Amino acid sequence: MSDSDHLIKIIANMAIFLEFTDEDLLCPDAAVEMMESIAAGLQPLTDVGKARVIESFAEIAKSYRPDEADFVKTLPDTPGLR
């Protein structure tokens, strides 16, 4: 796994945490705000960079359990990546 793939996996893990953590443990508004921050951080990537991130999410999704994998596959639909 390349360094960039490790970074994408960290982003995916954070997004999974934000999406799947019970709202009794994590404020839903804070989770949404952080997801928006992640999306904003990815927006400045070049088209080539965005394509690589999209490919990485698809590849990394294979390493998660089914519900998480489906979620990771949808991360490129986050505003700013497509």
CNS distance restraints for C-alpha pairs under 8 A (distance, minus, plus):
assign (resid   1 and name CA) (resid   5 and name CA) 5.92 0.50 0.50
assign (resid   1 and name CA) (resid   6 and name CA) 6.72 0.50 0.50
assign (resid   2 and name CA) (resid   6 and name CA) 6.36 0.50 0.50
assign (resid   3 and name CA) (resid   7 and name CA) 6.41 0.50 0.50
assign (resid   4 and name CA) (resid   8 and name CA) 6.23 0.50 0.50
assign (resid   5 and name CA) (resid   9 and name CA) 6.10 0.50 0.50
assign (resid   5 and name CA) (resid  56 and name CA) 6.26 0.50 0.50
assign (resid   5 and name CA) (resid  60 and name CA) 7.84 0.50 0.50
assign (resid   6 and name CA) (resid  10 and name CA) 6.30 0.50 0.50
assign (resid   7 and name CA) (resid  11 and name CA) 6.36 0.50 0.50
assign (resid   8 and name CA) (resid  12 and name CA) 6.12 0.50 0.50
assign (resid   8 and name CA) (resid  53 and name CA) 6.94 0.50 0.50
assign (resid   8 and name CA) (resid  56 and name CA) 6.71 0.50 0.50
assign (resid   8 and name CA) (resid  57 and name CA) 6.87 0.50 0.50
assign (resid   9 and name CA) (resid  13 and name CA) 6.02 0.50 0.50
assign (resid   9 and name CA) (resid  57 and name CA) 7.71 0.50 0.50
assign (resid   9 and name CA) (resid  60 and name CA) 6.67 0.50 0.50
assign (resid  10 and name CA) (resid  14 and name CA) 6.17 0.50 0.50
assign (resid  11 and name CA) (resid  15 and name CA) 6.15 0.50 0.50
assign (resid  11 and name CA) (resid  38 and name CA) 7.82 0.50 0.50
assign (resid  12 and name CA) (resid  16 and name CA) 6.06 0.50 0.50
assign (resid  12 and name CA) (resid  57 and name CA) 7.46 0.50 0.50
assign (resid  12 and name CA) (resid  72 and name CA) 6.30 0.50 0.50
assign (resid  12 and name CA) (resid  75 and name CA) 7.98 0.50 0.50
assign (resid  13 and name CA) (resid  17 and name CA) 6.14 0.50 0.50
assign (resid  14 and name CA) (resid  18 and name CA) 6.20 0.50 0.50
assign (resid  15 and name CA) (resid  19 and name CA) 6.04 0.50 0.50
assign (resid  15 and name CA) (resid  35 and name CA) 6.70 0.50 0.50
assign (resid  16 and name CA) (resid  20 and name CA) 5.79 0.50 0.50
assign (resid  16 and name CA) (resid  21 and name CA) 7.96 0.50 0.50
assign (resid  16 and name CA) (resid  68 and name CA) 6.74 0.50 0.50
assign (resid  16 and name CA) (resid  71 and name CA) 7.56 0.50 0.50
assign (resid  16 and name CA) (resid  72 and name CA) 7.57 0.50 0.50
assign (resid  17 and name CA) (resid  21 and name CA) 5.55 0.50 0.50
assign (resid  18 and name CA) (resid  26 and name CA) 7.80 0.50 0.50
assign (resid  18 and name CA) (resid  31 and name CA) 5.16 0.50 0.50
assign (resid  18 and name CA) (resid  32 and name CA) 7.70 0.50 0.50
assign (resid  18 and name CA) (resid  34 and name CA) 7.83 0.50 0.50
assign (resid  18 and name CA) (resid  35 and name CA) 7.40 0.50 0.50
assign (resid  19 and name CA) (resid  31 and name CA) 7.25 0.50 0.50
assign (resid  21 and name CA) (resid  25 and name CA) 6.72 0.50 0.50
assign (resid  21 and name CA) (resid  26 and name CA) 6.43 0.50 0.50
assign (resid  22 and name CA) (resid  26 and name CA) 6.36 0.50 0.50
assign (resid  23 and name CA) (resid  27 and name CA) 5.57 0.50 0.50
assign (resid  23 and name CA) (resid  28 and name CA) 5.85 0.50 0.50
assign (resid  26 and name CA) (resid  30 and name CA) 7.35 0.50 0.50
assign (resid  26 and name CA) (resid  31 and name CA) 7.03 0.50 0.50
assign (resid  27 and name CA) (resid  31 and name CA) 6.33 0.50 0.50
assign (resid  28 and name CA) (resid  32 and name CA) 6.23 0.50 0.50
assign (resid  29 and name CA) (resid  33 and name CA) 6.11 0.50 0.50
assign (resid  30 and name CA) (resid  34 and name CA) 6.17 0.50 0.50
assign (resid  31 and name CA) (resid  35 and name CA) 6.23 0.50 0.50
assign (resid  32 and name CA) (resid  36 and name CA) 6.17 0.50 0.50
assign (resid  33 and name CA) (resid  37 and name CA) 6.23 0.50 0.50
assign (resid  34 and name CA) (resid  38 and name CA) 6.21 0.50 0.50
assign (resid  35 and name CA) (resid  39 and name CA) 6.24 0.50 0.50
assign (resid  36 and name CA) (resid  40 and name CA) 6.08 0.50 0.50
assign (resid  37 and name CA) (resid  41 and name CA) 6.14 0.50 0.50
assign (resid  38 and name CA) (resid  42 and name CA) 6.46 0.50 0.50
assign (resid  39 and name CA) (resid  43 and name CA) 6.33 0.50 0.50
assign (resid  39 and name CA) (resid  78 and name CA) 6.33 0.50 0.50
assign (resid  39 and name CA) (resid  79 and name CA) 6.35 0.50 0.50
assign (resid  39 and name CA) (resid  80 and name CA) 6.31 0.50 0.50
assign (resid  39 and name CA) (resid  81 and name CA) 7.71 0.50 0.50
assign (resid  40 and name CA) (resid  44 and name CA) 7.71 0.50 0.50
assign (resid  40 and name CA) (resid  80 and name CA) 7.03 0.50 0.50
assign (resid  42 and name CA) (resid  50 and name CA) 7.67 0.50 0.50
assign (resid  42 and name CA) (resid  80 and name CA) 6.75 0.50 0.50
assign (resid  42 and name CA) (resid  81 and name CA) 6.91 0.50 0.50
assign (resid  43 and name CA) (resid  79 and name CA) 7.89 0.50 0.50
assign (resid  43 and name CA) (resid  80 and name CA) 4.64 0.50 0.50
assign (resid  43 and name CA) (resid  81 and name CA) 6.29 0.50 0.50
assign (resid  45 and name CA) (resid  49 and name CA) 5.40 0.50 0.50
assign (resid  45 and name CA) (resid  50 and name CA) 5.82 0.50 0.50
assign (resid  46 and name CA) (resid  50 and name CA) 6.10 0.50 0.50
assign (resid  47 and name CA) (resid  51 and name CA) 6.12 0.50 0.50
assign (resid  48 and name CA) (resid  52 and name CA) 6.25 0.50 0.50
assign (resid  49 and name CA) (resid  53 and name CA) 6.25 0.50 0.50
assign (resid  50 and name CA) (resid  54 and name CA) 6.17 0.50 0.50
assign (resid  50 and name CA) (resid  81 and name CA) 5.85 0.50 0.50
assign (resid  50 and name CA) (resid  82 and name CA) 7.68 0.50 0.50
assign (resid  51 and name CA) (resid  55 and name CA) 6.19 0.50 0.50
assign (resid  52 and name CA) (resid  56 and name CA) 6.05 0.50 0.50
assign (resid  53 and name CA) (resid  57 and name CA) 6.19 0.50 0.50
assign (resid  53 and name CA) (resid  76 and name CA) 7.84 0.50 0.50
assign (resid  54 and name CA) (resid  58 and name CA) 6.44 0.50 0.50
assign (resid  54 and name CA) (resid  76 and name CA) 5.58 0.50 0.50
assign (resid  54 and name CA) (resid  81 and name CA) 7.64 0.50 0.50
assign (resid  55 and name CA) (resid  59 and name CA) 6.27 0.50 0.50
assign (resid  56 and name CA) (resid  60 and name CA) 5.88 0.50 0.50
assign (resid  57 and name CA) (resid  61 and name CA) 5.86 0.50 0.50
assign (resid  57 and name CA) (resid  72 and name CA) 6.17 0.50 0.50
assign (resid  57 and name CA) (resid  73 and name CA) 6.05 0.50 0.50
assign (resid  57 and name CA) (resid  75 and name CA) 7.27 0.50 0.50
assign (resid  57 and name CA) (resid  76 and name CA) 7.45 0.50 0.50
assign (resid  58 and name CA) (resid  62 and name CA) 7.26 0.50 0.50
assign (resid  58 and name CA) (resid  72 and name CA) 7.32 0.50 0.50
assign (resid  58 and name CA) (resid  73 and name CA) 5.43 0.50 0.50
assign (resid  60 and name CA) (resid  64 and name CA) 7.63 0.50 0.50
assign (resid  60 and name CA) (resid  72 and name CA) 7.93 0.50 0.50
assign (resid  61 and name CA) (resid  68 and name CA) 7.57 0.50 0.50
assign (resid  61 and name CA) (resid  69 and name CA) 4.51 0.50 0.50
assign (resid  61 and name CA) (resid  70 and name CA) 7.27 0.50 0.50
assign (resid  61 and name CA) (resid  72 and name CA) 5.53 0.50 0.50
assign (resid  61 and name CA) (resid  73 and name CA) 6.09 0.50 0.50
assign (resid  62 and name CA) (resid  69 and name CA) 6.29 0.50 0.50
assign (resid  63 and name CA) (resid  69 and name CA) 7.37 0.50 0.50
assign (resid  64 and name CA) (resid  68 and name CA) 5.78 0.50 0.50
assign (resid  64 and name CA) (resid  69 and name CA) 5.05 0.50 0.50
assign (resid  65 and name CA) (resid  69 and name CA) 5.85 0.50 0.50
assign (resid  66 and name CA) (resid  70 and name CA) 6.13 0.50 0.50
assign (resid  67 and name CA) (resid  71 and name CA) 6.44 0.50 0.50
assign (resid  68 and name CA) (resid  72 and name CA) 6.16 0.50 0.50
assign (resid  69 and name CA) (resid  73 and name CA) 6.17 0.50 0.50
assign (resid  70 and name CA) (resid  74 and name CA) 6.58 0.50 0.50
assign (resid  71 and name CA) (resid  75 and name CA) 6.61 0.50 0.50
assign (resid  74 and name CA) (resid  78 and name CA) 7.51 0.50 0.50
assign (resid  76 and name CA) (resid  81 and name CA) 5.55 0.50 0.50
assign (resid  76 and name CA) (resid  82 and name CA) 6.64 0.50 0.50
assign (resid  77 and name CA) (resid  81 and name CA) 6.60 0.50 0.50
assign (resid  77 and name CA) (resid  82 and name CA) 6.40 0.50 0.50
assign (resid  78 and name CA) (resid  82 and name CA) 7.67 0.50 0.50
